C-alpha cells in the first residue's frame, strides 16, 4: 500500500486542550520521535528503508485565531521536521523529509453567542494554513459556523466547503511562491518558536521521551487551558460577542425550527440492524479463526498488522477487534492532569466562592464533594477538566476519573464516594439518552437528593428535556464564567440540605 500513511501524529487535539503554539510544536514532534524511535529500535525495518518509513509519517494540526503566530508555527513545524529527519534519522531523500500535514481549524474558539461571527474566524484560521506556500496544508477541514450550538446541518457543512473552494479556485492564492519568504518579522517569530520548542523537546527527552512524559504534558495542557479561560473571564483576552460587544440584533440564521440538525432516533436502530445482518452474512468460522490468530499474535508479542488485516477481510467488526486486544492488554486510562495542575491561589474572583464553599461545607460537616463525569464515547475532556480544576480551586473535593465512562460506572462512583452533586459533560450530541440513563440509575440507587448538572453543546429544546428528566441546571459554551457555575453548585447543595 504505497500511498498509505501508517502513522498520523495528531496535534489538533492539543490546541483544543489549550496548548500554546510551543506546546503544540514540541508535544507533536515528541510523539513522532517516540513512534520513529520505537520502530527503529525494533529492527523490523532495514536501515536502508527507514527513510521511507519517516516519509510516510503525516501530521494533523490545528490553526487558531492568532493569525501571524499560526503562520509562523507552521513554518516552524516545517523547519524543525527537516532538521529532525536529517540530523536524527539521517534521511537522505528530500521528499521523505517533507512535513506533510492536514488541518482542521480551531473548534475551541467557536462561540455560542453571535455564532455568525464564527464564519470570519474559520476563514481567518484557514488563511493561516494556506497563505504560506512552503508551509501549506495538504488537506484542509473546516468546522461549521454553528458547531457551538449543536450538530451542523448539511447546508452548514456546505457553507464551510464553499469557503475552501472559493479560496482555491476564485483567488490567485495558488499562483505565487511563498509570499513570506524574506520577511524579517516572520523569520524572527519562526526562530523564536523553534528555540522555545527545542527547549521543551529537550525537557521531554530528559524525562525519557513522550511516553514517559505523558503525565507532565497532560498537566501542562490543563494549566495552559486554565490560563486561557482566566483571560477570557477577566476580559484580558477579547472574544467578540462573548466578553465584549455582546449587544446584538436577533439572528435570522439561528431562528425557527430546524436551525440545528436533529438525528432521528430510528437511525441508531437501523444501524444496529445493519450490524446484525452483517454478522449473520459473514463466515462465522473464518471470523472465529481470525480473532483467535489476532489474540495469539498479541499474547506472543508479534506484529498484529497481518492478523488485523485478516480480521478485516473476514468481516470482523472494529468492536470485536478492540475487545480481543483489551482482553490481552487491558484498557489504558489516561492521566487527567486535574490533580497535578497548579492551583489558582488568587485572582478570577475566587475568594467569594471559596467563602461560600467553606460555609456550606461547615454546615454539611465535610467538604462539598463534586463528581464530574464524562459518559459515552465523547473524548473531548477539556470542559470537564476545567470544571474539575475550578471546583478544586474553590475548595470542593472533586472526583474525576477521565473520559468514556458508562452511566453505570458514574452512578456507582456517586454511591461509593457519597457525593453531594454530580456534573455530566457531554459534547457528542448524545446527551439525552446518556443523561436519561444516569438519572434512571440514580433514582434506583436512592440518589434523588443528589442534584445533577449537565454541560455541553446542548440546544435549548434539549435543555428543556433534560430539566424534565430532573436535571437541576444546564450549561452551554455561553456560560464561560466558571465561578458563577461554582456558585450555582453551592446553592444547589445548600438547597438540598435545607430540603433534608
C-alpha positions as CSV (number, residue, x, y, z in Angstrom):
1,X,0.0,0.0,0.0
2,X,2.5,2.7,-1.2
3,X,0.1,5.7,-0.6
4,X,-1.0,4.6,2.9
5,X,0.2,6.7,5.9
6,X,0.7,4.2,8.7
7,X,1.1,6.9,11.4
8,X,-0.7,10.3,11.7
9,X,0.5,12.4,14.6
10,X,-2.4,14.5,15.7
11,X,-1.7,17.8,17.3
12,X,-5.2,19.1,16.6
13,X,-6.4,17.9,20.0
14,X,-3.5,19.6,21.8
15,X,-4.7,23.1,20.8
16,X,-8.3,22.1,21.5
17,X,-7.0,21.2,25.0
18,X,-5.5,24.7,25.4
19,X,-1.9,24.1,24.1
20,X,0.2,27.1,23.3
21,X,1.9,27.1,19.9
22,X,5.2,26.0,21.6
23,X,3.4,23.1,23.3
24,X,1.7,22.1,20.0
25,X,5.0,22.1,18.2
26,X,7.0,20.2,20.9
27,X,4.4,17.7,22.0
28,X,3.5,16.7,18.5
29,X,7.2,16.3,17.5
30,X,7.9,14.4,20.7
31,X,5.1,12.0,19.8
32,X,6.5,11.5,16.3
33,X,10.0,10.9,17.8
34,X,8.6,8.3,20.2
35,X,7.0,6.4,17.3
36,X,10.0,6.5,15.0
37,X,12.5,5.7,17.7
38,X,10.4,2.6,18.7
39,X,10.2,1.4,15.0
40,X,14.0,2.0,14.6
41,X,14.8,0.1,17.8
42,X,12.5,-2.8,16.8
43,X,14.9,-3.8,14.0
44,X,11.9,-4.7,11.8
45,X,12.8,-2.1,9.2
46,X,16.1,-2.4,7.3
47,X,18.4,0.6,7.7
48,X,18.2,1.5,4.0
49,X,14.4,1.5,4.1
50,X,14.0,3.6,7.3
51,X,13.8,6.9,5.3
52,X,10.7,5.5,3.6
53,X,9.1,4.9,7.0
54,X,9.8,8.5,8.0
55,X,8.4,9.7,4.7
56,X,5.1,8.0,5.5
57,X,4.5,9.9,8.8
58,X,2.0,12.6,8.5
59,X,0.6,15.2,10.9
60,X,-2.9,16.6,11.6
61,X,-2.7,20.0,13.1
62,X,-4.8,22.9,14.4
63,X,-4.9,26.6,13.5
64,X,-6.3,29.2,15.9
65,X,-7.1,32.9,15.7
66,X,-3.6,34.3,16.4
67,X,-3.1,34.6,12.6
68,X,0.5,35.6,12.3
69,X,1.6,33.3,15.1
70,X,-0.2,30.3,13.4
71,X,1.6,31.0,10.1
72,X,4.9,31.1,11.9
73,X,4.0,28.0,13.8
74,X,3.5,26.0,10.6
75,X,6.7,27.4,9.1
76,X,8.5,26.3,12.4
77,X,7.0,22.8,12.1
78,X,8.4,22.5,8.5
79,X,11.9,23.7,9.5
80,X,12.0,21.6,12.7
81,X,10.9,18.4,10.9
82,X,13.5,19.0,8.2
83,X,16.2,19.3,10.9
84,X,15.0,16.2,12.9
85,X,14.7,13.9,9.9
86,X,18.0,14.9,8.5
87,X,20.1,15.0,11.7
88,X,18.4,12.4,14.0
89,X,17.4,9.9,11.4
90,X,19.8,10.7,8.5
91,X,17.1,10.7,5.9
92,X,18.7,11.5,2.6
93,X,15.8,11.9,0.2
94,X,14.2,15.4,0.4
95,X,10.7,14.1,-0.2
96,X,11.0,11.8,2.8
97,X,11.9,14.9,5.0
98,X,8.8,16.8,4.0
99,X,6.4,17.9,6.7
100,X,3.1,16.7,5.3
101,X,0.0,17.7,7.2
102,X,-3.7,18.1,7.1
103,X,-5.5,20.6,9.3
104,X,-8.9,21.2,10.9
105,X,-9.0,24.8,12.0
106,X,-9.9,25.6,15.6
107,X,-13.2,24.5,17.1
108,X,-12.3,25.6,20.6
109,X,-12.8,29.3,19.7
110,X,-16.2,28.9,18.1
111,X,-18.7,30.8,20.1
112,X,-22.4,30.2,21.0
113,X,-23.2,33.9,21.4
114,X,-23.3,35.6,18.0
115,X,-22.4,32.4,16.2
116,X,-22.5,34.1,12.8
117,X,-19.1,35.7,13.8
118,X,-17.6,32.2,13.6
119,X,-17.7,32.4,9.8
120,X,-15.0,35.1,9.9
121,X,-13.0,33.1,12.5
122,X,-13.0,30.0,10.3
123,X,-11.8,31.9,7.2
124,X,-9.0,33.7,9.1
125,X,-7.8,30.4,10.5
126,X,-8.0,28.7,7.1
127,X,-5.8,31.5,5.6
128,X,-3.2,30.8,8.3
129,X,-2.5,27.3,6.9
130,X,-2.8,28.2,3.2
131,X,-1.1,31.5,2.6
132,X,2.5,30.4,3.2
133,X,3.3,28.1,0.3
134,X,6.3,26.4,1.9
135,X,4.1,25.5,4.9
136,X,0.8,24.9,3.2
137,X,-1.6,22.2,4.4
138,X,-2.1,19.3,2.0
139,X,-5.7,18.9,3.2
140,X,-8.0,21.4,4.9
141,X,-11.0,20.6,7.1
142,X,-13.2,23.4,8.3
143,X,-15.8,23.2,11.0
144,X,-19.3,24.6,10.6
145,X,-20.2,28.1,11.9
146,X,-22.8,26.7,14.3
147,X,-21.0,23.8,16.0
148,X,-21.1,25.5,19.3
149,X,-24.9,25.3,19.1
150,X,-25.4,21.7,18.1
151,X,-24.9,19.4,15.2
152,X,-24.5,21.2,11.9
153,X,-26.9,20.6,9.1
154,X,-25.8,19.6,5.5
155,X,-26.2,23.2,4.4
156,X,-23.9,24.4,7.3
157,X,-21.3,21.9,6.2
158,X,-21.7,23.0,2.6
159,X,-21.0,26.6,3.6
160,X,-17.6,25.6,5.0
161,X,-16.8,23.6,1.9
162,X,-17.7,26.5,-0.4
163,X,-15.2,28.7,1.6
164,X,-12.4,26.3,0.7
165,X,-13.5,26.1,-2.9
166,X,-13.7,29.9,-3.3
167,X,-10.2,30.2,-1.7
168,X,-8.7,27.6,-4.0
169,X,-10.5,28.4,-7.3
170,X,-11.5,32.1,-7.3
171,X,-8.5,33.7,-5.7
172,X,-4.9,33.7,-7.1
173,X,-3.5,32.1,-3.9
174,X,-2.0,29.2,-5.8
175,X,-0.3,31.3,-8.5
176,X,2.6,32.6,-6.4
177,X,5.6,31.4,-4.4
178,X,5.8,31.9,-0.7
179,X,4.9,35.5,0.0
180,X,6.5,35.4,3.4
181,X,10.0,34.4,2.3
182,X,12.4,37.2,3.1
183,X,10.2,38.8,5.8
184,X,12.5,39.6,8.8
185,X,9.5,39.8,11.2
186,X,8.1,36.4,10.1
187,X,11.5,34.8,10.4
188,X,12.1,36.4,13.8
189,X,8.9,34.8,15.1
190,X,9.6,31.5,13.5
191,X,13.1,31.4,15.1
192,X,11.6,32.3,18.5
193,X,9.0,29.5,18.3
194,X,11.7,27.0,17.1
195,X,14.0,27.9,20.0
196,X,11.3,27.6,22.6
197,X,10.0,24.3,21.1
198,X,13.5,22.9,21.1
199,X,13.9,23.7,24.8
200,X,10.6,22.0,25.6
201,X,11.6,19.0,23.5
202,X,14.8,18.8,25.5
203,X,12.8,18.8,28.7
204,X,10.7,15.9,27.4
205,X,13.8,14.0,26.2
206,X,15.4,14.3,29.7
207,X,12.2,12.7,31.1
208,X,12.7,9.7,28.8
209,X,10.6,10.8,25.8
210,X,6.9,11.4,25.1
211,X,5.6,8.2,26.7
212,X,7.4,8.7,29.9
213,X,6.4,12.4,29.9
214,X,2.6,11.9,29.4
215,X,1.7,13.0,32.9
216,X,3.9,16.1,32.5
217,X,2.4,17.0,29.1
218,X,-1.1,16.5,30.3
219,X,-0.6,18.6,33.4
220,X,0.9,21.4,31.3
221,X,-2.0,21.3,28.9
222,X,-4.6,21.6,31.7
223,X,-2.7,24.5,33.1
224,X,-2.5,26.3,29.8
225,X,-6.2,25.9,29.2
226,X,-6.9,27.2,32.7
227,X,-4.8,30.3,31.9
228,X,-6.7,30.8,28.6
229,X,-10.1,30.6,30.4
230,X,-9.0,33.0,33.1
231,X,-8.0,35.5,30.4
232,X,-11.5,35.2,28.9
233,X,-13.2,35.5,32.2
234,X,-11.3,38.6,33.2
235,X,-11.5,40.2,29.7
236,X,-7.8,40.2,29.1
237,X,-8.5,38.0,26.1
238,X,-11.2,39.6,24.0
239,X,-13.7,37.3,22.4
240,X,-16.1,39.4,20.3
241,X,-19.8,38.7,21.2
242,X,-18.8,36.8,24.4
243,X,-17.0,39.2,26.8
244,X,-17.1,42.3,24.6
245,X,-19.6,43.8,22.2
246,X,-22.2,41.5,23.5
247,X,-25.2,43.6,22.3
248,X,-26.7,42.1,19.1
249,X,-29.7,42.1,16.8
250,X,-31.6,38.8,16.6
251,X,-30.0,36.5,14.1
252,X,-32.2,35.0,11.3
253,X,-29.7,32.2,10.9
254,X,-30.5,30.7,14.3
255,X,-34.2,31.3,14.4
256,X,-37.0,28.9,13.9
257,X,-37.4,25.1,13.8
258,X,-34.7,23.1,12.1
259,X,-31.9,25.6,12.9
260,X,-29.8,22.7,14.2
261,X,-29.7,19.2,12.8
262,X,-31.6,16.6,14.9
263,X,-30.7,13.0,14.4
264,X,-33.7,10.7,14.0
265,X,-33.6,8.1,16.8
266,X,-34.5,5.5,14.2
267,X,-31.0,5.9,12.7
268,X,-29.5,4.1,15.6
269,X,-31.9,1.2,15.3
270,X,-31.3,0.9,11.6
271,X,-27.5,0.8,12.2
272,X,-27.9,-1.9,14.8
273,X,-30.0,-4.0,12.3
274,X,-27.4,-3.5,9.6
275,X,-24.7,-4.7,12.0
276,X,-26.7,-7.8,12.9
277,X,-27.2,-8.5,9.2
278,X,-23.5,-8.1,8.5
279,X,-22.6,-10.6,11.2
280,X,-25.3,-13.0,10.1
281,X,-24.0,-13.0,6.5
282,X,-20.3,-13.5,7.2
283,X,-18.4,-16.7,7.6
284,X,-18.5,-17.3,11.4
285,X,-15.7,-19.9,11.4
286,X,-13.4,-17.5,9.4
287,X,-14.2,-14.8,11.9
288,X,-13.5,-17.0,14.9
289,X,-10.2,-18.1,13.4
290,X,-9.1,-14.5,12.5
291,X,-9.9,-13.3,16.1
292,X,-8.0,-16.3,17.6
293,X,-5.0,-15.6,15.4
294,X,-5.1,-11.9,16.5
295,X,-5.2,-12.9,20.1
296,X,-2.3,-15.3,19.7
297,X,-0.2,-12.6,18.0
298,X,-0.9,-10.1,20.7
299,X,-0.1,-12.6,23.5
300,X,3.1,-13.7,21.8
301,X,4.3,-10.1,21.2
302,X,4.2,-10.5,17.4
303,X,3.3,-7.7,15.0
304,X,-0.5,-7.7,14.9
305,X,-0.8,-5.9,11.5
306,X,-1.0,-9.2,9.5
307,X,-3.7,-10.7,11.7
308,X,-5.6,-7.4,11.8
309,X,-5.8,-7.3,8.0
310,X,-7.0,-10.9,8.1
311,X,-9.7,-9.9,10.6
312,X,-10.8,-7.1,8.3
313,X,-11.0,-9.4,5.3
314,X,-13.1,-12.0,7.2
315,X,-15.6,-9.4,8.4
316,X,-14.6,-8.8,12.0
317,X,-16.0,-5.5,13.4
318,X,-13.8,-2.9,15.0
319,X,-15.6,-3.6,18.3
320,X,-14.7,-7.3,18.1
321,X,-11.1,-6.4,17.2
322,X,-10.8,-3.9,20.1
323,X,-12.4,-6.3,22.6
324,X,-9.9,-9.0,21.7
325,X,-7.0,-6.7,22.2
326,X,-8.4,-5.4,25.5
327,X,-8.6,-9.0,26.7
328,X,-4.8,-9.2,26.2
329,X,-3.5,-5.8,27.0
330,X,-6.2,-4.3,29.3
331,X,-7.6,-0.8,28.8
332,X,-5.5,2.3,29.2
333,X,-6.8,5.0,31.4
334,X,-5.1,8.3,30.5
335,X,-4.0,10.8,33.2
336,X,-6.5,13.7,33.6
337,X,-4.0,16.3,34.6
338,X,-6.5,17.7,37.1
339,X,-4.9,16.7,40.4
340,X,-1.4,17.7,39.2
341,X,-2.3,21.1,37.7
342,X,-1.0,24.0,39.6
343,X,-3.8,25.5,41.8
344,X,-5.1,29.1,41.3
345,X,-4.2,30.9,44.5
346,X,-5.5,34.3,43.8
347,X,-7.5,36.2,41.1
348,X,-10.5,35.5,39.0
349,X,-12.8,36.3,42.0
350,X,-12.2,33.1,43.8
351,X,-12.5,34.5,47.4
352,X,-16.2,34.9,47.4
353,X,-16.9,31.5,46.1
354,X,-14.4,29.9,48.4
355,X,-16.1,31.5,51.3
356,X,-19.5,30.1,50.2
357,X,-18.0,26.7,49.8
358,X,-16.4,26.9,53.2
359,X,-19.7,27.9,54.8
360,X,-21.8,25.2,53.0
361,X,-19.1,22.6,53.9
362,X,-19.2,23.6,57.6
363,X,-23.0,23.0,57.6
364,X,-22.6,19.6,55.9
365,X,-19.8,18.6,58.3
366,X,-17.5,17.8,55.5
367,X,-16.3,19.3,52.2
368,X,-18.7,19.6,49.3
369,X,-18.0,16.6,47.2
370,X,-18.4,17.0,43.4
371,X,-18.4,14.2,40.9
372,X,-17.5,15.2,37.4
373,X,-18.4,12.5,34.9
374,X,-17.8,12.0,31.1
375,X,-20.3,9.4,29.9
376,X,-20.3,7.8,26.4
377,X,-17.7,7.8,23.7
378,X,-17.1,11.6,23.7
379,X,-13.4,12.2,24.0
380,X,-13.5,15.9,24.5
381,X,-12.4,16.2,28.1
382,X,-11.3,19.9,28.2
383,X,-14.6,21.3,29.6
384,X,-14.8,18.6,32.3
385,X,-11.2,19.1,33.3
386,X,-11.6,22.9,33.7
387,X,-14.8,22.5,35.8
388,X,-12.9,19.9,37.9
389,X,-9.9,22.2,38.4
390,X,-12.0,25.2,39.3
391,X,-14.1,23.2,41.7
392,X,-10.9,22.1,43.4
393,X,-9.5,25.6,43.5
394,X,-12.6,26.9,45.2
395,X,-12.3,24.3,47.9
396,X,-14.5,21.4,46.8
397,X,-13.5,17.8,47.0
398,X,-13.5,16.6,43.4
399,X,-14.0,13.1,42.0
400,X,-13.0,13.0,38.3
401,X,-11.8,9.7,36.6
402,X,-11.5,10.8,33.0
403,X,-13.4,10.2,29.8
404,X,-15.5,7.4,28.4
405,X,-17.3,6.1,31.5
406,X,-20.6,4.3,31.4
407,X,-23.6,5.6,33.2
408,X,-23.3,2.5,35.5
409,X,-19.7,3.5,36.4
410,X,-20.7,7.1,37.1
411,X,-23.6,6.2,39.3
412,X,-21.5,3.6,41.2
413,X,-18.9,6.2,41.9
414,X,-21.6,8.6,43.1
415,X,-22.8,6.0,45.6
416,X,-19.3,4.8,46.7
417,X,-18.0,8.4,47.1
418,X,-21.1,9.8,48.8
419,X,-21.0,12.8,46.6
420,X,-23.2,15.9,47.1
421,X,-23.6,16.8,43.4
422,X,-23.0,15.2,40.0
423,X,-21.8,17.1,36.9
424,X,-22.0,15.5,33.5
425,X,-20.1,16.8,30.5
426,X,-21.3,15.6,27.0
427,X,-20.2,17.1,23.7
428,X,-21.1,14.2,21.4
429,X,-24.7,15.1,20.9
430,X,-25.9,12.0,22.8
431,X,-26.8,14.0,26.0
432,X,-30.5,12.9,26.0
433,X,-30.0,9.1,26.2
434,X,-26.9,9.3,28.4
435,X,-28.3,11.7,30.9
436,X,-31.6,9.9,30.9
437,X,-29.9,6.6,31.8
438,X,-27.8,8.3,34.5
439,X,-30.9,9.8,36.1
440,X,-32.8,6.5,36.0
441,X,-29.9,4.6,37.6
442,X,-29.5,7.3,40.3
443,X,-33.2,7.0,41.2
444,X,-32.8,3.3,41.5
445,X,-29.9,3.8,43.9
446,X,-31.9,6.2,46.0
447,X,-29.9,9.3,45.0
448,X,-32.9,11.5,44.5
449,X,-31.4,14.1,46.8
450,X,-28.2,14.5,44.8
451,X,-28.6,17.3,42.2
452,X,-27.3,16.7,38.7
453,X,-26.0,19.4,36.4
454,X,-25.1,19.0,32.7
455,X,-22.7,20.9,30.4
456,X,-22.1,20.6,26.7
457,X,-23.3,21.5,23.2
458,X,-27.0,21.4,24.1
459,X,-29.7,23.2,22.1
460,X,-32.4,25.0,24.1
461,X,-35.1,22.4,23.3
462,X,-32.9,19.6,24.6
463,X,-32.1,21.6,27.7
464,X,-35.8,21.7,28.5
465,X,-36.0,17.9,28.1
466,X,-33.0,17.4,30.4
467,X,-34.7,19.5,33.1
468,X,-37.8,17.4,32.6
469,X,-35.6,14.4,33.4
470,X,-34.8,16.1,36.8
471,X,-31.5,17.8,35.8
472,X,-31.0,20.8,38.1
473,X,-29.1,23.1,35.7
474,X,-27.8,23.0,32.1
475,X,-24.7,24.9,31.0
476,X,-23.5,25.6,27.4
477,X,-20.5,27.4,25.9
478,X,-22.0,30.8,26.6
479,X,-21.6,30.1,30.3
480,X,-17.9,30.9,30.4
481,X,-17.8,32.4,33.9
482,X,-16.7,29.3,35.9
483,X,-17.1,31.0,39.3
484,X,-20.8,31.6,38.5
485,X,-21.2,27.8,37.8
486,X,-19.4,27.0,41.1
487,X,-21.7,29.4,43.0
488,X,-24.7,27.7,41.4
489,X,-23.4,24.3,42.6
490,X,-23.1,25.6,46.2
491,X,-26.6,26.9,46.1
492,X,-27.9,23.6,44.8
493,X,-26.2,21.7,47.6
494,X,-27.5,24.2,50.2
495,X,-31.0,23.8,48.7
496,X,-30.8,20.0,49.2
497,X,-29.5,20.4,52.7
498,X,-32.4,22.7,53.6
499,X,-34.9,20.3,52.0
500,X,-33.5,17.5,54.0
